């Protein structure tokens, strides 16, 4: 009894002292405020049912933490892309970044996405994440050409990002596409990060119909044919059929020469390129070194949305012969080969140099560029917006494409799959909805292509907003994502765990010592409690007391 009295007396004394100190300082202890409702931007169920359902699974678990979550569906590409990349108008967003050989460059999924200098409108740091050590390591690794040294820096970045949790990594992507073998064929299919969508495979597609035309299914129409304003991977893939690039990533992940006959690194800041002989644009005019120089400088000058960051290290470009170009960089930059030489389109100078005055435009960004004139494997015959894009094969191109391609736009992946099964469609470029994959396996006339992608799905957090600027809060949200249930039940097994934005398929750069976050509501609540979060009587989550 005496000990209880002494304890009670001590508590009263402590409270009096706190009260006196508070009164003396003139500061009142604020009551904990409720955590604001989470604006969780996601994809519309009608077109992207498995994306929407993944978000629904996550929101259900987050509510168990005492959070209010609003699923805010936004159409893709508009207005979602503006909310996502330009305005950063979200608390959390279901981020689905497509895999592509061009994204095997480790800088893309590490430094480009999380460097604090990359958080401007349209740039890749959409969550405004900032960490001095990540910035320092990211800035170091781009200057290193020795892979072993660079890999150690990339691995360290993955360890820090795993601790910081700027996004909850739901799943690495497994894409399953299909071809109707009654109507189309492919000889010498090459396994790659983008599967049947790879340029190396598209040029091999052959129609079994009388007309040499392969019908390809997709759910996303072209948003822009202008290389200055094009920003989505889908836009760039289709532009890559019309325009040549100096290099292209091979199906083995290594760089291969494309329009370039040779590429030579003279020193860390000097790269010499020689063009293949005999390249011509679709109007018959030759592709020259001057066209290459103009293309890089033109896109750099006009701050092309997709290329702006990739071209900022160019100090000067010289033409040293009719087919010879020398690039001088401001500093050593390891990603330059893949990001710039492997992605910048060769534009005809005679079309673009005077485009503003000739077409009476305010700026070259306003040029519709239909049809685009390039030197690529295909020419755009027609584009029926929202319906069909017809590519006519360029028989003079060095890849010798075997058929014309018609990309048909469908309202949903489900309708697309049904059309493929009936034979109205030859190939699905759109990954199949997981629920139809098992059904399609039973069809003898459907060949499935299961591709381990370097793309991934995550919940990206807007670190510029409270409470997402609290690391413990982000860690707890990631601990409350039901990873295995989403992969098994929503994705039908077409996915895998990953601990980093660089997924395990990119094995050389993936840090397998970092382990994926485990799902546990109990651990998530403990993480929140340890960080000072608490719960109201009705179970709603409260911010740490101020």
Secondary structure, DSSP 8 states (H G I E B T S, - for coil): -HHHHHHHHHHHHHHHHHHHHHHHHT-------B---EEEEE--TTT-HHHHHHHHHHHHHHHTTT--EEEEE--TTTTHHIIIIIS---SEEEEEE---GGG-STTTTTHHHH-GGG-STTSS-TT----HHHHHHHHHHTT---HHHHHHHHHHHHHHHHHH-SEEEEEEEEEEEEEETTTEEESS----TTGGGSHHHHTTEEE-SSSSEEEEEES---S---TTT--SHHHHHHHHHHS--SEEE-TTSSEEESSEEEEEEEETTEEEEEE-TT-B-TTS-B--HHHHHHHHHHHHHTT-TTTHHHHTTEEEEEEEETTEEEEEESS--TTHIIIIITT-----HHHHTTHHHHTT-SSGGG---SS----SSEEEEEEETTTEEEEEE-TTSTT---SEEEEEE-S-HHHHHHHHHHTS-SEE-S---HHHHHHHHT-TTEEEEEEEEEEEEEEEE-TTSTTTT-HHHHHHHHHT--HHHIIIIISTT-EE--SSSS-TTSTTT--TTS------HHHHHHHHHHTT-EE-TTS-EE----
